[in-house]
Amino acid sequence: MSKITRENEAGSLSIPENLLVTSSSAFFLINSMQVGVGILGFERYIARDAGYDGWISILIAGGILHILLWMIFQILEDSKGDLVSIHRDVFGKYAGHFLSIIFSLYLLLLSVTVLRTFIEVIQVWIFPRLNVWIFTFIFLSIIYYFVAGGFRVVVAICLISTVLGLPILLLKYFPIQLANVENLFPVVDHSLSDILKSVKTATLSFLGIELLLIYYPFLKYPQSSRKWAHFGVFFTVLIYLGSALVSFVYYNEDQLQHMIWATITLWKIVEFPFIERFEYVGIAMWVYIIIPNICLALWAATRVLKRIFKCRQKKFLWVYFFITFLATGLLGDRQSIDLLNKYTGIVGFYVLLYIPVLFILTKLVNKVRNRK
Amino acid sequence: MNSNVLRILLLSCFVFLLTACVPSTSVEDVDTILIAGYDYIDDEQIRGTISIPQFGRLETGGSMKEKYLSSTANTVKEVHAKLQTKSSKPLTVGKLALSLYNEELAQNGLGEVLDNLGRDPQVGRDIILGVVEGSTEGFIKGKYSETETAAKYLTGLIRGNMEKNFPTTNLHQFLYAYHAKGMDGYLPLLAQEENYVRLTGIALFQDGKMVHSIPFSKSFIFKILKEKFQQGTQEVEFKNRHIVMENIGSSVKYHVKGKGSDSKVRIDIEITGIINEVSSLDVLQSPKMVELMEKRFEKFFQKQCEIMVQDFQEYNIDPLGLGNTYNSQVRGFDINKWKEIYPSLPIEINVGVEIVETGIVS
C-alpha cells in the first residue's frame, strides 16, 4: 500500500488540498473529543466496582483504546476512504448506508448527551432558574457558527480547547494539599472481575476516537498522523488517570459515591484571594471543553449524511440542530438525564465493540478481493 | 457577502441574549451570610442565628456594622427560609466562612446540618465548622472587634491557631471523616469570654455526634499524633524548672502489624525542635543537658500520647484514623471486625525528640 494511492483515494473523495489539515491536528481532534463532560464526574462510576483500584482500570482501558485506535487506522488504510465508503464496500450499498446512518444518529445522541449534561451542571451549580430553551438556542447558534465554517474551523476549536484546558489541570494542586495517599493502598484489593467491570466503565469515558472514521480523509499525511493520534489518546489517559488519582486521595470511598461531580466539588477547595468560589470559573472555562465536543460530533454526523445523500451539509445541519434543540429542551430532570447518559454509554460501548468486528470484516473482504 | 451579514446578525444576537438569561443580583443587593450558628432547642427544633455585614458605612469612620437574625424551625432549610422573611434583601450563603453549633446540638448529631452544607453548591469546602460552649446566638452577637467583622475575627483566630498548636480542620476534612470507615471527625471547641473568644479544646465526634472533648492544653499532643507540621510549642517541667520547646518539624507514621485479633499498631513520632525558653540559664550549660532534655521530652510526649490514645479507645472513637490506616495496610478489611478489636487494640507509641538549637544565648 503506497502513499500515492492513498492520496489519490483522498482525491477521489474530492477533498481539495486547501481543506486538509496537518498531522498534529490528530492529537487535538482525538484529545478534545475524548475529554468532555464525562471527566467532571467519572471517578464515582469507576470506583463503584473496583473501589480505589479504579486507576488500574483506567490504565487497562487506555491500553484497549490504543489497540482500537490502531485497528481504526488499519481499517482506514486498507480501504482508503471513510466510514461511508467502508460500509459500502463491506456490506453493499443499502445495508452499508443504513449502518452509516445509524452511526450518524449515534453521534447526534452523543452531542445531545454532552450538551444536556453540561446544561444540567450549569443549572445545579450556578443558575437553578436557567431557561434551558434560550440557553440551548444560544449555545447551538455558537456551535452552528463554528460547524458551518467547515472542518478546519472545527479543528481550530479543538486546538483552542486543549490549550485552554491545560491550566485547569494545575488546580489539582489545592486538593493534593489535603491528600490521604494511604487511600490507594493496598493496591489490587479487588477481584479481577470487579476490575474488568470497571474497565468497561472506564472505556466509556474515552469515547471519541471512533470519529476518526469520518475525518480521516481530511488528514493530509495519514501516516504521520498516526503517532499524533496515539499521543492524543495517551494524553487523555494521563489526564483521566491524574484526575482519578487526585479524587481518590482527596475523598474517601464512601464520600466519593455521594459526589455526582467529583471534579467540580474538588474545585471548591481552590482558594484565591480574589475569587471565593472558583468552581464558577471552572465551569465557565469548561464551555471551551464542551464546544469542540459538540462541534465535532455534529460535524461528523452531518458529514456522514452528506456523503450518503450527496446533498449540502448545511441542510442536514439545520435538521440536526433542530433535533438537538428539541431533545435538550425537553429533557427535564436529573433522572432522565442520568438515563440518557446511561443509554449513550451502552450505545457507545457497542460502537467500540463494532470496531474490531469491522476490522476483521475489512481484512476478510480485502483477502477475498485480492484472491480474485 | 451573504454569510457575512448572517455572521454579524448572529453575533449581535448573542451580545443581547447572553446578558439576559437569568435574573442577576449584584453584591449590594444581597445579604451575605458570614456566620451561621445553630442551637438545639428540643428533639424537633433548632434555632439558627446568622450574622450579615453591613457594608458602605465604614468610610465615615463608624465601627464595623453587622446585622444579626435568629429564627426557630424544624430543619436547617426551614430556618433559612424563616430568616429570609426577616431580611430585606435576598440571603446568600456563598461567602459563608463559619458554621457553628452549640454543644447540645453537636451531642445530638450534626448529620442534618452536614447534609445541608455538603449538598449546597454555593457553600465552599474550606469553611470552618466549630462547636460553641453555651449558645451560638449569644456567641455570634458578641461584639469582639471594632475594625473587623466577627467572621473575620473568628476565622483569623482559628486559622492562626491551626498553624500553631491546633490541628487543621475544615468542612472537607470533617465530611471526609464523617463518611470514612475507620475515622472519626473532630472540630474546634470555642467559648465566649466577656469580649473575646477562646479556643477551649477539641470536640471529638463519633458518627456525627460529639461524644468527648480534650482541653486546648492537650492540642499539641493531639496534633503530633495526627499530622505532620512545623509549628507549635510545648512546655515541660525539667529539674523543677520549666522549659519550652518550639517544634520546627514533626512527623507521624502509623504501622499495622498482624491480622485480625492479633493486630498491633505502632505510632512513630519524630519531632525536631529548638529550645525557646528556659526559666534559668544554668540548665543549658553542657551538651549533655540537651541530651537529658531530649530524654525528658520523649518521656513526656510518650506518656501524654499513651494517655490520649487510651482515652480514645475507651470512648471507642478514632479521630486519628487508625482504621483507615489499617484498611490500607491489611487486605480484606472488615469494618465491623475493626470496631470490635479497636477498644482493646495494643497501641505502641515511639517518640523521638531532637533538639537542634537552643536559641541565640548560651
Interface residues (C-beta under 8 A of the other chain):
Chain A: V124 W125 I126 F127 R129 L130 N131 I134 F135 I138 S141 I142 Y145 A148 L178 N180 E182 N183 L184 F185 P186 D189 Y250 Y251 N252 E253 D254 Q255 H258 T265 K268 I269 E271 E276 R277 E279
Chain B: S3 R7 L10 C13 F14 L17 L18 C21 V22 P23 G94 K95 G118 P121 Q122 G124 R125 D126 H172 Q173 L175 Y176 H179 A180 K181 M183 G321 N324 T325 S328 Q329 V330 R331 G332
